[in-house]
């Protein structure tokens, strides 16, 4: 029974430690939000193309501009990283637009064919001047959230392939 106080103290320390980590992450995200805001555009870039057709010809190093919706899987944002998944609303449909919206996560397009979803999505990431991924989440920046409509311009990232197209964003326009 002498170990009981030590267990309680250990548990309290662990909880405090987790709380401090979450607070540190939130403060880090707030500090980097300004950097992410610099990528937000006030007007939409011209000649934005659908993701589905862009995927057919885009290769690493190409500068492209696409339009789409934040959708395509259950987790369309990566917490603490400037990454999101953008889907092509011309070829896949979010559940909020279906008559029987029974989905708790309508952006995951669970009712669409998985192969079509794969061919109709891309990963948008924001990197700094040195090419390093910005360690702050995109969710909430200028109102970006699940199902937001975006126009994104940038360079196709090195390492992109037909299975995983990644776009290093240089500008993001959030449709009102």
Wavefront OBJ file of the C-alpha trace (Angstrom):
o trace
v 0.000 0.000 0.000
v 2.963 2.308 0.291
v 3.177 2.557 -3.518
v -0.295 4.101 -3.811
v 0.844 7.739 -3.243
v 3.638 7.249 -5.764
v 1.185 5.931 -8.361
v -1.057 8.941 -7.828
v 1.888 11.327 -8.150
v 3.100 9.551 -11.288
v -0.375 9.750 -12.841
v -0.670 13.456 -12.001
v 2.771 14.126 -13.457
v 1.846 12.275 -16.650
v -1.379 14.254 -17.013
v 0.426 17.534 -16.427
v 3.086 16.524 -18.940
v 0.462 15.748 -21.613
v -1.277 19.030 -20.904
v 2.017 20.911 -21.258
v 2.754 19.165 -24.587
v -0.693 20.052 -25.955
v -0.301 23.671 -24.793
v 3.166 23.846 -26.369
v 1.778 22.468 -29.647
v -1.083 24.989 -29.624
v 1.333 27.856 -28.938
v 3.634 26.610 -31.717
v 0.653 26.461 -34.123
v -0.342 30.030 -33.208
v 3.217 31.231 -33.780
v 3.316 29.659 -37.263
v -0.193 30.784 -38.256
v 1.246 34.124 -39.399
v 3.623 32.295 -41.699
v 0.728 30.272 -43.130
v -1.416 33.399 -43.543
v 1.235 34.719 -45.951
v 0.226 31.932 -48.366
v -3.444 32.995 -48.387
v -4.500 34.851 -51.536
v -7.109 37.622 -51.657
v -8.181 36.736 -55.200
v -8.445 33.390 -56.929
v -5.679 32.482 -59.379
v -6.876 32.209 -62.960
v -7.029 29.054 -65.055
v -7.537 26.643 -62.173
v -7.957 23.102 -63.446
v -9.859 20.134 -62.024
v -7.698 17.773 -59.983
v -8.780 14.739 -61.984
v -7.424 16.060 -65.290
v -4.356 17.671 -63.722
v -3.278 14.347 -62.198
v -3.026 12.852 -65.679
v -0.157 15.091 -66.776
v 1.402 16.725 -63.688
v 4.958 15.743 -62.877
v 7.453 16.873 -60.225
v 8.570 20.453 -60.759
v 5.473 21.525 -62.742
v 3.643 24.625 -61.575
v -0.092 23.936 -61.487
v -3.277 25.598 -60.260
v -6.175 23.420 -59.159
v -9.562 23.906 -57.576
v -11.244 21.523 -55.189
v -12.785 20.852 -51.811
v -11.118 19.788 -48.592
v -12.321 16.172 -48.721
v -11.326 12.652 -49.630
v -10.748 10.809 -46.362
v -11.774 10.845 -42.716
v -8.651 12.787 -41.688
v -8.185 15.518 -44.293
v -5.829 17.555 -42.081
v -2.604 16.541 -40.381
v -2.521 18.097 -36.908
v 0.561 20.219 -36.347
v 1.581 20.083 -40.012
v 0.638 22.289 -42.961
v -0.967 19.469 -44.935
v -4.482 18.881 -46.230
v -6.233 16.637 -48.712
v -8.002 18.299 -51.627
v -10.632 16.460 -53.659
v -12.188 17.092 -57.057
v -15.912 17.854 -56.636
v -16.432 17.163 -60.347
v -15.660 13.460 -59.889
v -16.322 12.681 -56.213
v -19.203 13.829 -54.037
v -19.080 14.686 -50.376
v -21.877 13.113 -48.366
v -23.322 16.497 -47.353
v -24.490 16.844 -50.965
v -26.228 13.465 -51.024
v -29.887 13.269 -50.127
v -29.433 10.835 -47.264
v -26.618 12.601 -45.411
v -26.065 10.018 -42.695
v -22.307 10.490 -42.441
v -20.746 12.009 -39.341
v -17.728 12.949 -41.500
v -19.256 13.950 -44.863
v -15.865 14.995 -46.222
v -14.598 11.402 -46.249
v -16.568 10.612 -49.456
v -17.139 7.089 -48.128
v -19.890 6.398 -50.647
v -17.666 6.931 -53.708
v -15.549 4.290 -55.424
v -12.112 4.131 -53.708
v -10.264 4.085 -57.046
v -12.117 7.210 -58.184
v -11.316 8.912 -54.869
v -7.623 8.055 -55.297
v -7.618 9.472 -58.840
v -9.507 12.590 -57.736
v -7.482 13.782 -54.753
v -4.106 15.298 -54.063
v -2.131 16.352 -51.018
v -1.507 20.057 -50.492
v 1.422 20.963 -48.272
v 2.990 24.272 -47.364
v 6.758 24.435 -47.080
v 9.075 27.249 -45.997
v 11.775 28.908 -48.108
v 14.157 26.031 -47.315
v 11.636 23.430 -48.503
v 10.776 22.230 -44.994
v 7.186 21.451 -44.122
v 5.705 24.147 -41.875
v 4.969 22.635 -38.493
v 1.548 24.137 -37.970
v -1.875 22.887 -38.991
v -3.794 24.421 -41.904
v -7.190 23.823 -40.313
v -8.600 27.182 -39.257
v -6.165 29.349 -41.222
v -8.345 31.966 -42.959
v -11.356 29.781 -42.206
v -10.072 26.634 -43.926
v -12.018 23.626 -42.682
v -13.471 20.372 -43.937
v -15.451 20.926 -47.164
v -13.920 24.384 -47.779
v -13.568 25.181 -51.458
v -10.030 26.193 -52.381
v -8.017 27.263 -55.392
v -4.386 26.265 -54.883
v -1.351 27.095 -56.957
v 2.095 25.625 -56.464
v 4.765 23.215 -57.648
v 4.318 19.482 -57.859
v 6.595 18.118 -55.128
v 9.557 15.865 -55.798
v 8.603 12.285 -55.058
v 5.059 12.726 -56.390
v 3.771 9.876 -58.495
v 0.505 8.650 -59.974
v -0.500 7.149 -56.631
v 0.300 10.216 -54.543
v 0.316 13.675 -56.097
v 1.684 16.271 -53.684
v 1.534 20.003 -54.302
v 3.844 22.454 -52.527
v 1.453 25.387 -52.308
v 2.670 28.876 -53.112
v -0.813 30.358 -52.837
v -4.178 29.291 -51.448
v -7.447 31.056 -52.140
v -10.353 30.203 -49.833
v -13.699 30.626 -51.593
v -16.155 32.556 -49.431
l 1 2 3 4 5 6 7 8 9 10 11 12 13 14 15 16 17 18 19 20 21 22 23 24 25 26 27 28 29 30 31 32 33 34 35 36 37 38 39 40 41 42 43 44 45 46 47 48 49 50 51 52 53 54 55 56 57 58 59 60 61 62 63 64 65 66 67 68 69 70 71 72 73 74 75 76 77 78 79 80 81 82 83 84 85 86 87 88 89 90 91 92 93 94 95 96 97 98 99 100 101 102 103 104 105 106 107 108 109 110 111 112 113 114 115 116 117 118 119 120 121 122 123 124 125 126 127 128 129 130 131 132 133 134 135 136 137 138 139 140 141 142 143 144 145 146 147 148 149 150 151 152 153 154 155 156 157 158 159 160 161 162 163 164 165 166 167 168 169 170 171 172 173 174 175 176
